[in-house]
Amino acid sequence: MMSPKPLPENRGSSHSATMRQTPLQIIHVVGNFMRIWSVYSMYRYLSQTGASVVLFMFCCLLPSCIWFLVAQKPWKGRALANTQVVPSVVNGGITALYFILWGKGLKSCGPVRAILGEYSGAVLGVLSGVLYGRGGHVWKKVGGLLAMLASFYFLSQGWAMATYSPFHILSILSSLLNQLNKQIPFSNASSDDEAHTEQLVGMKEMLFPILAGILSALRRVIARRVSLKNQLKRRLHAITLTSATCFLFPVAMWDMIIGSNNVELPFSVWAFSSTILFGMILIFYIDSIAEERLHMVFSSPRHLLVAAGCIIFMEIVYKMDFSLLGFLVCAAILGIGAIAIILLTLNSDANEEKHVFRILLIVSW
């Protein structure tokens, strides 16, 4: 008779592996929550003060760049090859453009549409699959693309907003939950403020976060291709942020000269500090842990699930114009499209990854 002992051993090993990953999963959830909190603080500051997005991003990039230079010291240790430094410098220009588009998308579309717009980078997997993928999977990838486009269209039509959502049942529940929050921590809003009502945006405005998501996917692909080790990845990231700061400096100075007026804008310590600490520094280490230890890419369904939970909580706390059911419908459609794309692209070979890289360069250009 065969012994049944190997089965319990396999179960025990898988259970122990799951237990070892639990603290990392908690760190991933907390890190993404803090990052999304910084996004809402940034949006509140930009929408209330009308501050320049470029200047705000530059003021946040500069301290982050200094932190990574001091912490990683890319000039020390083994000399970096030109094949690693040059792509990292180019990646800095892409990163600078990403932050500009991301900030403008956040200011014009709001946090929900801007955050979910980052996941449009997964659409590039569909484009590469349609052109170079196996024929049997083409329609599945096209279906994933259509699902993601439908999600963005519904978001642009205000389905995630209580004012414009076609789902009116849970809108009353959302308004009741908003009334429970009389004070917003670390914000400039008073307790007497009413719920913040966002305006409808069209697909033209949605292009800002979608293009930012495409550039986000491109810079992640470049970072993975030029760095094979974790320590090397951190050193190259310091070079990338330094390059992004240098690219953004003349644009910020020009924006300050052209748009200068005698009106002094209020300074929000929480908006700047949270964006620097959580939105630029901490999130890099959190994403590295997710990719290397949890094998979770940025556009994975699990990552989307964590972000959706954080968005729901922050929409209620910040008393936004929020429809829970409408948001869940849009997020579910987006998740279905991402699953249809990612599960197929994970099985692609190394040659197909080169085609993805080329498509990313063409689309970003």
Helices and strands as residue ranges (DSSP letters): H 6-49, H 53-72, H 82-109, H 111-117, G 118-122, H 123-132, G 135-137, H 138-156, H 169-179, H 203-226, H 230-258, H 269-274, I 275-282, H 283-292, H 301-317, H 324-345, H 350-364
